[in-house]
Amino acid sequence: MVRFLVALSLLTLPSIASANCDHLVRKAATAKGDALISAYRSLIQCDKGAAEASYNDFLKQTGDVPTMVQLSLAAIDEQVYKPVWESLERIPYNVRDETATAIGETCLEHPQVVVFLKGAYFGLKSIQFSQWDDAFVSCPSDDIEGWVEGRIKDPPAFTFDEKYNTILSIWTARKGAEALPALKSAAITAAQKDGPFLPILEAMDRSVQPETYGQDPDPAHIGALRGALVEIAGGVDPNKARQVADRLFNAGAESEAASLLPKIFPDRVQSDGTMLYGVATIEACEDQVMLHVTEVTEPASRWSIQTDVETKARSVKSRLKCKADEPWPVVVSPEPFADSKAVSAWADELASQWEAQGKTVKSKSASKISLPPRK
């Protein structure tokens, strides 16, 4: 009988404790400012489950960002994470970033904030996690920085991952151009596991952009970016290297892009180290087309040979009796070829495209062009 009574008393303790804490729960409807925070801290000590369940009621009563931050810290300090993780969705949109930033800034004074932020990566869905990016950026903890860098260097095996994109944004916002080494490593790893290769390249571009809108990027940072991209191209397959080269060319770094041609087309490098292209000058009038086809060799110093061959390619003599429009279009093969046979096949395909339009097409070989190295 004694043991039964003891057991019964133990079973009723939680309900008694909960009842004893009810007055603290009710504070969520009446308390303000410091009194509200004090009541919530007391509620956590009295009944942690009740504190978690009533967090949103206390949140509604805060009224301003400083009080919201203090309430969040009261919960985080006692490892009541879940309702705080979800809280940014419950407050006005225009104060979410400010609130997250303020919580992040306290991470040295409140070490549990570091644990809280790491847990958000695993405990929240992608959109919810992205709302905490400002807290990661504002937290001055070396622990957080090392943790984010670890996530950066271990990209997922998916071409798109929203949480990883948030981590990329956090890293570039924290580090600026100093983010490049980790991003370079991440890009090579992502290429090997079919991961988010392009999002990482885009993050690299963002990392060197100045904080002030309209300001020119630091030339040293641009140089570091281009060097990192070239290193990435050297560590990935030819298809990925071509994506890197396209970005370099579009950014005005043609010489760096061209330097990757042997990497991208290793089986098309000629015996003398040059690249071989096909060029067709199109003489067309009425229903007749004459393709003046020539081979162009280029010493892998240009990503695009278009502007360098147009004048020379158009210098061929007219072969049609009717007068063609001028200047004649000049078409350059989109990539280099292995040999003359491949150039001829490309020209035949070009001719068939005109024939499909009902044109009578003839082809004639023109003098070969050898471009000097670009200065």
Secondary structure, DSSP 4 states (H G I P E B T S, - for coil): -HHHHHHHHHHHHHHHHHHHHHHHHHGGGT--HHHHHHHHHHHHHH-HHHHHHTHHHHHHTT-SHHHHHHHHHHHHHTT--HHHHTGGGGS-GGGHHHHHHHHHHTTTTSTHHHHHHHHHHHHS-HHHHHTTHHHHHH---HHHHHHHHHHHTS--SSS--HHHHHHHHHHHHHHGGGGHHHHHHHHHHHHHTT-SHHHHHHHHHHHTS-SSTTPPPPHHHHHHHHHHHHHHHHTS-HHHHHHHHHHHHHTT-HHHHHTTHHHH-GGG--TTS-EEEEEEEEEEETTEEEEEEEEEEE-S--S--HHHHHHHHTTSPP--SSPPPSSPPEEE-SS-BSSHHHHHHHHHHHHHHHHTTT-EEEEEE---EEPPPP-
